[in-house]
Amino acid sequence: MKNLKAFLFVGALLLSAFAFSASAQDTMMSGKSSGKTKPTVAIIRADWCSACKKVEPIMDELRQKYAGKFNFVVLDVSNDETTERAAATAKSLGLSGFFEANKKSTSTVGIFKNKRQIFITTHNPKRADYVRAFDKASKKA
């Protein structure tokens, strides 16, 4: 019974991570808002990362709260295949430098505005830090 509970718990965590990744990918390329490019939130994560499991619920909540104001991209480095896809995605978005510099630092979140990095943090479960950064990034130039 104990093994079944552990199995179900791990399964729920994986489904949660997958749902976050898929929903963030759905909104990541939504383009422009009011004629201005939306800031991009780039998240480097992995299935096996315990810090990611703390950050992902925060990012999912903020993705909903700031819907339409940001593009979100999840760069998954769980294994060789996902890392290869993440590298290609990062390249297509002009985030190769960020990805290469941080691909071994899972649970890294970066915010980019007008192609410039304006925020970065790693292993940070403090929601207030993200809200402050999101609010700053969403202000008009």
Contacts in CASP RR format, 6 or more apart in sequence:
PFRMAT RR
TARGET T0000
AUTHOR 0000-0000-0000
METHOD contacts of the structure
MODEL  1
MKNLKAFLFVGALLLSAFAFSASAQDTMMSGKSSGKTKPTVAIIRADWCS
ACKKVEPIMDELRQKYAGKFNFVVLDVSNDETTERAAATAKSLGLSGFFE
ANKKSTSTVGIFKNKRQIFITTHNPKRADYVRAFDKASKKA
13 53 0 8 1.000
14 47 0 8 1.000
16 56 0 8 1.000
16 57 0 8 1.000
17 45 0 8 1.000
17 47 0 8 1.000
17 52 0 8 1.000
17 53 0 8 1.000
17 56 0 8 1.000
19 60 0 8 1.000
20 56 0 8 1.000
20 57 0 8 1.000
20 59 0 8 1.000
20 60 0 8 1.000
20 74 0 8 1.000
21 45 0 8 1.000
21 74 0 8 1.000
21 76 0 8 1.000
23 60 0 8 1.000
23 63 0 8 1.000
24 43 0 8 1.000
24 59 0 8 1.000
24 60 0 8 1.000
24 63 0 8 1.000
24 72 0 8 1.000
24 73 0 8 1.000
24 74 0 8 1.000
25 72 0 8 1.000
25 73 0 8 1.000
25 74 0 8 1.000
27 63 0 8 1.000
27 67 0 8 1.000
27 68 0 8 1.000
27 71 0 8 1.000
27 72 0 8 1.000
28 40 0 8 1.000
28 71 0 8 1.000
28 72 0 8 1.000
28 73 0 8 1.000
28 74 0 8 1.000
29 71 0 8 1.000
30 38 0 8 1.000
30 68 0 8 1.000
30 71 0 8 1.000
31 37 0 8 1.000
31 38 0 8 1.000
31 71 0 8 1.000
32 38 0 8 1.000
33 68 0 8 1.000
33 69 0 8 1.000
36 140 0 8 1.000
36 141 0 8 1.000
37 114 0 8 1.000
38 68 0 8 1.000
38 69 0 8 1.000
38 70 0 8 1.000
38 71 0 8 1.000
39 69 0 8 1.000
39 70 0 8 1.000
39 71 0 8 1.000
39 111 0 8 1.000
39 112 0 8 1.000
39 113 0 8 1.000
39 118 0 8 1.000
39 137 0 8 1.000
39 138 0 8 1.000
40 70 0 8 1.000
40 71 0 8 1.000
40 72 0 8 1.000
40 73 0 8 1.000
40 93 0 8 1.000
40 95 0 8 1.000
40 111 0 8 1.000
40 112 0 8 1.000
40 113 0 8 1.000
41 59 0 8 1.000
41 63 0 8 1.000
41 70 0 8 1.000
41 71 0 8 1.000
41 72 0 8 1.000
41 73 0 8 1.000
41 109 0 8 1.000
41 110 0 8 1.000
41 111 0 8 1.000
41 134 0 8 1.000
42 73 0 8 1.000
42 75 0 8 1.000
42 90 0 8 1.000
42 93 0 8 1.000
42 95 0 8 1.000
42 98 0 8 1.000
42 99 0 8 1.000
42 109 0 8 1.000
42 110 0 8 1.000
42 111 0 8 1.000
42 112 0 8 1.000
43 55 0 8 1.000
43 56 0 8 1.000
43 59 0 8 1.000
43 72 0 8 1.000
43 73 0 8 1.000
43 74 0 8 1.000
43 75 0 8 1.000
43 108 0 8 1.000
43 109 0 8 1.000
43 110 0 8 1.000
44 75 0 8 1.000
44 77 0 8 1.000
44 86 0 8 1.000
44 99 0 8 1.000
44 102 0 8 1.000
44 103 0 8 1.000
44 105 0 8 1.000
44 106 0 8 1.000
44 107 0 8 1.000
44 108 0 8 1.000
44 109 0 8 1.000
45 52 0 8 1.000
45 55 0 8 1.000
45 56 0 8 1.000
45 74 0 8 1.000
45 75 0 8 1.000
45 76 0 8 1.000
45 77 0 8 1.000
45 78 0 8 1.000
45 106 0 8 1.000
45 107 0 8 1.000
46 52 0 8 1.000
46 76 0 8 1.000
46 77 0 8 1.000
46 78 0 8 1.000
46 106 0 8 1.000
47 76 0 8 1.000
47 78 0 8 1.000
48 78 0 8 1.000
49 106 0 8 1.000
49 107 0 8 1.000
51 106 0 8 1.000
51 107 0 8 1.000
51 122 0 8 1.000
51 123 0 8 1.000
51 125 0 8 1.000
52 106 0 8 1.000
52 107 0 8 1.000
54 107 0 8 1.000
54 125 0 8 1.000
55 107 0 8 1.000
55 109 0 8 1.000
55 123 0 8 1.000
55 124 0 8 1.000
55 125 0 8 1.000
58 125 0 8 1.000
58 127 0 8 1.000
58 130 0 8 1.000
59 72 0 8 1.000
59 109 0 8 1.000
59 130 0 8 1.000
61 127 0 8 1.000
62 127 0 8 1.000
62 130 0 8 1.000
62 131 0 8 1.000
62 134 0 8 1.000
63 70 0 8 1.000
63 72 0 8 1.000
66 134 0 8 1.000
66 138 0 8 1.000
69 134 0 8 1.000
69 138 0 8 1.000
70 111 0 8 1.000
70 134 0 8 1.000
70 137 0 8 1.000
70 138 0 8 1.000
73 89 0 8 1.000
73 90 0 8 1.000
73 93 0 8 1.000
73 95 0 8 1.000
75 86 0 8 1.000
75 89 0 8 1.000
75 90 0 8 1.000
75 95 0 8 1.000
75 99 0 8 1.000
75 103 0 8 1.000
76 82 0 8 1.000
76 83 0 8 1.000
76 85 0 8 1.000
76 86 0 8 1.000
77 83 0 8 1.000
77 86 0 8 1.000
77 103 0 8 1.000
77 104 0 8 1.000
77 106 0 8 1.000
83 103 0 8 1.000
86 99 0 8 1.000
86 103 0 8 1.000
87 96 0 8 1.000
87 99 0 8 1.000
87 100 0 8 1.000
87 103 0 8 1.000
89 95 0 8 1.000
90 96 0 8 1.000
90 97 0 8 1.000
90 98 0 8 1.000
90 99 0 8 1.000
91 99 0 8 1.000
94 115 0 8 1.000
95 112 0 8 1.000
98 110 0 8 1.000
98 112 0 8 1.000
98 117 0 8 1.000
102 108 0 8 1.000
102 120 0 8 1.000
102 122 0 8 1.000
105 122 0 8 1.000
107 122 0 8 1.000
107 123 0 8 1.000
107 124 0 8 1.000
108 120 0 8 1.000
108 121 0 8 1.000
108 122 0 8 1.000
109 119 0 8 1.000
109 120 0 8 1.000
109 121 0 8 1.000
109 122 0 8 1.000
109 124 0 8 1.000
109 130 0 8 1.000
110 117 0 8 1.000
110 119 0 8 1.000
110 120 0 8 1.000
110 121 0 8 1.000
111 117 0 8 1.000
111 118 0 8 1.000
111 119 0 8 1.000
111 120 0 8 1.000
111 133 0 8 1.000
111 134 0 8 1.000
111 137 0 8 1.000
112 118 0 8 1.000
113 137 0 8 1.000
114 141 0 8 1.000
118 133 0 8 1.000
118 136 0 8 1.000
118 137 0 8 1.000
119 133 0 8 1.000
119 136 0 8 1.000
119 137 0 8 1.000
121 129 0 8 1.000
121 130 0 8 1.000
121 133 0 8 1.000
124 130 0 8 1.000
END
